[in-house]
Amino acid sequence: MSELETIQAYYAASLGKDGQITKTQRKILSAALALFAEKSYEEVGTREIADRAGVAEGTLFHNFTNKNGILKAIMQPIVQHILPMMLNTLDQATLDEDSQTLDVFIVSLVADRVAFVERNRASLEVILSQFFNNAEDRAAVLGMVSPEVLTQANQVMDRLKADGELVDWPNHMILQLLFSTLGGYLVEKVLYADLDVYDNQQTVRYLSDFLVNGLSPRRMPLQVD
């Protein structure tokens, strides 16, 4: 795993690159994100953040006013830049392989996203909590998939349909089913950890089996009046 394959690593590496924040602010934000991920936003106090960052609590208030100000400062670059980049960084073989079957495509896609969630579970809990409480961040997250990735995905789906591997439904409906299935897994994995009783290999198998059987042209279509 690359050292920059977690949200926290991307965040720490990106802080200050635009010259908009000071070294002290970088230390406070990095410490706060790590603590929020370790414990939760509600359980972390400003004194603990200041201690982890190696600054006085008064310095923290001078830079960010309060804990909510720190959270907003953390979320802005994560939602606008870091999370979209990471979500759109799929194993290129998933999109480039010309001879793959639906089974191979789905298993590769699911395994990639399951691994991403596993690496970033704690940070995603912080992000999802904010996602449910902040309409602006929610709208930003919902628009994260880049046009380039969507174009590549559409090309893969069109080819799989032409090869008789994928059900002949509109591409946007197929993507909606993929995203809702993987999104539901993400929410349960991150916010309901007590329900997590399967290892990654089992999870990939169950999710992939569900999606492949639902999207295969060889399935028995449901007759709805």
RAHU-V784760 format. One record per backbone hydrogen bond with DSSP energy under -1.0 kcal/mol. CO is the residue of the C=O (numbers start at 0). NH is the residue of the N-H. Records with the same first field share a line. If there is no record, write none. Layout:
CO=NH, NH
//
This chain:
1=4
5=9
6=10
7=11
8=12
9=13
10=14
13=16
15=18
21=25
22=26
23=27
24=28
25=29
26=30
27=31
28=32
29=33
30=34
31=35
32=36
33=37
34=38
40=43
44=48
45=49
46=50
47=51
48=52
49=53, 54
55=59
56=60
57=61
58=62
59=63
60=64
63=65
65=69
66=70
67=71
68=72
69=73
70=74
71=75
73=77
74=78
75=79
76=80, 81
77=82
80=84
81=85
82=86
83=87
87=89
90=93
91=95
92=96
100=104
101=105
102=106
103=107
104=108
105=109
106=110
107=111
108=112
109=113
110=114
111=115
112=116
113=117
114=118
115=119
119=123
120=124
121=125
122=126
123=127
124=128
125=129
126=130
127=131
129=133
133=137
134=138
135=139
136=140
137=141
140=143
145=149
146=150
147=151
148=152
149=153
150=154
151=155
152=156
153=157
154=158
155=159
156=160
157=161
158=162
159=164, 165
160=163
166=168
169=173
170=174
171=175
172=176
173=177
174=178
175=179
176=180
177=181
178=182
179=183
180=184
181=185
182=186
183=187
184=188
185=189
186=190
187=191
191=194
192=195
194=196
198=202
199=203
200=204
201=205
202=206
203=207
204=208
205=209
206=210
207=211
208=212
209=213
210=214
214=166
215=218
//
